[in-house]
C-alpha cells in the first residue's frame, strides 16, 4: 500500500517534484503503453483539464462518483495499472504530443504549481464529478504518484 498523501503538505509537493526530476527519456515503464515523454504530456494535459483549460469529457456515473472516488481519493490503495485515460489527455489520441522532453517537463511543473495555487478553480473530474479542494489535493498526489511509479521514480 502506498502512503495516503496530499499535496496540502509541502513535503509531499517537494517529494513529487524530486521524483519527477528523476524521470528521463529512456526511463523504463513498469506497465502501460506511454513513454516517459507521453506521460509528461498526459500529466500536463490532466492538470490543464481540471483547471478548465482543456476539454474534458464526462464519464461519471453514480458508481464512479461514490465508490470509485472514495477508494481512489480516500484510501491508501494504489491506483491500478491499465485504467483507460480520457482521449483529451491521452497523447496517443487527442492529447498533446511530446515535444522537447525538458520543455514538456517544465510545462508539467508550471501547471502543477498553478493547480496548487490557493486561488485555483477546478472543473468537475470526468469520472469523480465535483470534488472539494482537499479531495483535489489528494487526487493530485495520487495521479502524479501513479505515473511516477509507472516509470520507477
C-alpha positions in Angstrom: 0.0 0.0 0.0 1.2 3.5 -0.8 1.1 6.1 2.0 -2.0 8.2 1.9 -0.6 11.6 0.9 -1.9 15.0 0.0 -0.5 18.0 -1.9 -1.6 20.1 1.1 1.7 19.1 2.7 4.7 21.0 1.2 6.9 18.0 1.9 4.7 15.8 -0.4 4.9 18.5 -3.1 8.7 18.5 -2.9 8.8 14.7 -3.0 6.8 14.6 -6.2 8.9 17.3 -7.8 12.1 15.5 -6.9 10.7 12.2 -8.3 9.5 14.0 -11.5 13.1 15.2 -12.0 14.3 11.6 -11.9 12.3 10.6 -15.0 14.4 10.5 -18.1 13.5 10.0 -21.8 14.9 6.4 -21.5 13.2 5.5 -18.2 11.7 2.1 -18.4 7.9 1.7 -17.9 6.7 -0.9 -15.5 3.2 -1.1 -17.1 1.0 0.6 -19.7 1.9 1.9 -23.1 3.0 5.5 -22.5 6.6 6.6 -23.0 8.1 8.9 -20.4 7.6 11.9 -22.8 4.0 10.9 -23.3 3.5 10.6 -19.5 4.7 14.2 -19.1 2.2 15.4 -21.7 -0.6 13.4 -20.0 0.1 14.9 -16.6 0.3 18.4 -18.0 -2.9 17.9 -20.0 -4.6 16.4 -16.9 -3.8 19.5 -14.8 -4.9 21.8 -17.6 -8.2 19.9 -18.0 -9.1 20.1 -14.3 -8.2 23.8 -14.3 -10.7 24.2 -17.1 -8.2 25.0 -19.8 -8.6 21.8 -21.9 -11.8 20.0 -23.0 -12.7 17.2 -20.6 -15.5 14.7 -21.5 -17.5 13.4 -18.6 -18.0 9.7 -18.0 -19.2 9.9 -14.4 -21.8 7.5 -13.0 -23.2 7.0 -9.6 -20.6 4.3 -9.0 -17.6 6.3 -10.2 -18.7 9.4 -8.2 -19.2 7.4 -5.0 -17.4 4.1 -4.7 -14.5 4.6 -7.2 -13.9 8.1 -6.0 -13.9 7.1 -2.3 -11.4 4.3 -2.9 -9.1 6.3 -5.2 -9.2 9.5 -3.1 -9.8 8.5 0.5 -7.8 5.2 0.9 -4.1 4.3 0.5 -4.9 1.6 -2.0 -2.5 2.1 -5.0 -4.2 3.1 -8.3 -4.2 0.0 -10.5 -2.3 -0.1 -13.8 -4.2 -0.1 -17.0 -7.1 2.2 -16.3 -8.0 3.8 -19.6 -7.5 7.5 -19.8 -9.8 10.1 -21.4 -8.9 10.8 -25.1 -8.5 14.5 -24.3 -5.5 13.8 -22.1 -4.1 10.8 -24.0 -1.1 11.7 -26.1 -1.9 8.8 -28.4 -5.3 10.2 -29.1 -6.4 13.9 -28.7 -3.9 14.9 -26.1 -0.7 16.9 -26.5 2.1 15.1 -28.4 5.6 15.1 -26.9 8.0 17.8 -28.0 11.2 18.6 -26.3 11.5 16.5 -23.2 12.7 19.2 -20.8 10.1 21.7 -22.1 7.4 19.1 -21.6 8.7 18.6 -18.0 8.7 22.3 -17.4 5.1 22.5 -18.6 4.0 19.8 -16.1 5.8 21.7 -13.3 4.2 25.0 -14.2 0.7 23.5 -14.4 1.3 21.6 -11.2 2.1 24.9 -9.4 -1.0 26.5 -10.9 -3.1 23.5 -9.7 -1.7 24.1 -6.2 -2.3 27.8 -6.1 -4.7 28.9 -3.3 -7.0 30.6 -5.8 -7.1 27.6 -8.3 -10.6 26.7 -9.5 -11.3 23.2 -10.7 -13.9 21.9 -13.1 -15.6 18.5 -12.2 -13.4 15.4 -12.6 -14.5 13.4 -15.6 -15.3 10.3 -13.5 -15.4 11.5 -9.9 -17.5 14.7 -10.5 -17.3 17.7 -8.3 -14.7 17.5 -5.6 -13.5 19.7 -2.7 -10.1 21.3 -2.7 -9.0 18.8 -0.2 -10.1 16.0 -2.5 -8.3 17.6 -5.5 -5.1 17.8 -3.5 -5.4 14.0 -2.7 -6.2 13.3 -6.3 -3.2 15.4 -7.5 -0.8 13.4 -5.3 -2.4 10.1 -6.3 -2.3 10.8 -10.0 1.2 12.0 -10.2 2.5 9.3 -7.9 0.7 6.6 -10.0 2.5 7.8 -13.2 5.9 8.2 -11.4 5.6 4.7 -10.1 4.9 3.6 -13.7 8.4 4.7 -14.5 10.1 3.5 -11.3 10.5 7.1 -9.9 
